[in-house]
C-alpha cells in the first residue's frame, strides 16, 4: 500500500469516529454559550484576553456570522480554559469520495467514446459499456489520485 493510500485509510478511521458525534454550533455561538455557562461577563472575558469589552461583543457576533478568524477563536478558547478544535470532516470516507470521482471521470470518458463510436455506427452494447466502466474506474483508482481531479 502506498503512502497516500495508507494516509487516506488512517484519516478515514479518524473521520469515521468524528462523524458519529454530531456537533451543531449553538445559535449564539460557542464563545457566548461557554462564556455564559461559565458565568463570565464580556468584561471579564475581555480582561482575560487582554482586549476590550466591545471587542468581545464584536467577536461573538462575528463567530455567529462566520466572519471571525481561527486565531481569535483560539484566543477566546484559551481565555476560557478551552481548546479550539478545528477539523474538516468529510461527509463520506475519503476512499468513497475518490471512488465516486473515478466513477464520474469514467462516465465522462465513456460518454465521449461511445458518442464517437455511435457516429461511426459502432456503438457499444450495454454489457460492453458496463465492463468498460468498471475497467476505467479500476484504472483511475490505481496510482496517484491527483489525476482524478484534472478537468481533462
C-alpha positions in Angstrom: 0.0 0.0 0.0 1.5 3.4 -1.0 1.8 6.3 1.5 -1.1 8.2 0.1 -3.4 5.2 0.4 -2.2 4.5 3.9 -2.7 8.1 5.0 -6.2 8.0 3.5 -7.0 4.8 5.3 -5.8 6.3 8.7 -7.7 9.5 8.2 -10.9 7.6 7.2 -10.7 5.7 10.5 -10.4 9.0 12.5 -13.1 10.7 10.5 -15.5 7.8 11.0 -15.3 8.4 14.7 -15.8 12.1 14.3 -18.9 11.7 12.1 -20.6 9.7 14.9 -20.6 12.7 17.1 -23.0 15.3 15.6 -21.8 18.7 16.5 -24.0 21.7 15.9 -23.0 25.2 16.8 -25.2 26.9 19.4 -27.4 29.5 17.9 -25.5 32.4 19.5 -22.1 30.7 19.0 -19.6 28.7 21.1 -17.9 31.7 22.7 -21.0 33.2 24.1 -22.5 29.8 25.1 -19.4 28.8 27.0 -18.8 32.3 28.4 -22.4 32.4 29.8 -22.2 28.8 31.1 -19.0 29.7 33.0 -20.7 32.9 34.3 -18.1 35.2 32.7 -19.2 38.7 31.7 -18.0 40.2 28.4 -15.8 42.5 30.6 -14.3 39.6 32.4 -13.6 37.7 29.2 -12.1 40.8 27.7 -9.7 41.1 30.7 -8.6 37.5 30.3 -8.0 38.0 26.6 -6.3 41.4 27.1 -8.8 43.1 24.9 -11.8 45.5 25.2 -15.3 44.6 26.2 -16.6 45.9 22.9 -14.2 43.5 21.1 -15.9 40.6 22.8 -19.3 41.6 21.5 -17.8 42.0 18.0 -16.1 38.6 18.3 -19.3 36.8 19.4 -21.3 38.4 16.6 -18.5 37.6 14.1 -18.5 33.9 15.2 -22.2 33.6 14.5 -21.9 35.2 11.1 -18.8 33.2 10.2 -16.6 36.3 10.0 -14.1 35.5 12.7 -10.6 34.1 12.5 -9.3 30.9 13.9 -6.7 32.9 15.9 -9.5 34.9 17.6 -11.4 31.8 18.3 -8.3 30.2 19.7 -7.6 33.2 22.0 -11.1 33.2 23.3 -11.0 29.4 23.9 -7.7 29.7 25.8 -9.1 32.6 27.9 -11.9 30.3 29.0 -9.6 27.3 29.6 -10.9 25.5 26.4 -9.2 24.1 23.4 -10.2 25.1 19.9 -10.7 22.1 17.8 -10.6 22.7 14.0 -11.4 20.0 11.5 -12.7 19.4 8.1 -14.8 16.2 8.3 -15.7 14.6 5.0 -19.3 13.6 4.7 -18.3 10.2 3.5 -15.0 8.3 3.6 -12.1 9.7 1.5 -12.0 6.3 -0.3 -15.7 6.7 -1.2 -15.0 10.2 -2.4 -12.2 9.0 -4.7 -14.3 6.1 -5.9 -17.2 8.5 -6.7 -14.8 10.8 -8.5 -13.4 7.9 -10.5 -17.0 6.9 -11.5 -17.7 10.4 -12.7 -14.4 10.6 -14.7 -15.2 7.1 -16.2 -18.7 8.2 -17.2 -17.3 11.3 -18.9 -14.8 9.3 -20.8 -17.3 6.6 -21.8 -19.8 9.3 -22.9 -17.3 10.8 -25.3 -16.0 7.4 -26.5 -19.5 5.9 -27.1 -20.7 9.1 -28.8 -17.8 8.9 -31.3 -18.4 5.2 -31.8 -22.1 5.7 -32.4 -21.3 8.3 -35.1 -19.3 5.6 -36.8 -22.2 3.2 -36.3 -20.1 1.2 -33.8 -21.9 2.0 -30.5 -21.1 -0.2 -27.5 -23.6 -2.6 -26.1 -24.9 -2.2 -22.5 -22.7 -5.1 -21.3 -19.7 -3.7 -23.0 -20.3 -0.2 -21.5 -20.7 -1.7 -18.1 -17.5 -3.8 -18.4 -15.5 -0.8 -19.8 -16.9 1.4 -17.0 -15.6 -1.0 -14.3 -12.2 -1.3 -16.1 -11.9 2.5 -16.3 -12.8 3.0 -12.7 -10.2 0.4 -11.6 -7.6 2.0 -13.8 -8.3 5.5 -12.5 -8.0 4.3 -8.9 -4.5 2.9 -9.4 -1.6 5.2 -8.5 -1.8 8.8 -7.6 -5.4 10.2 -7.1 -4.3 13.6 -8.5 -5.3 12.5 -12.0 -8.9 12.2 -10.8 -9.1 15.9 -10.1 -7.8 17.1 -13.5 -10.5 18.7 -15.6 -9.0 16.8 -18.6 
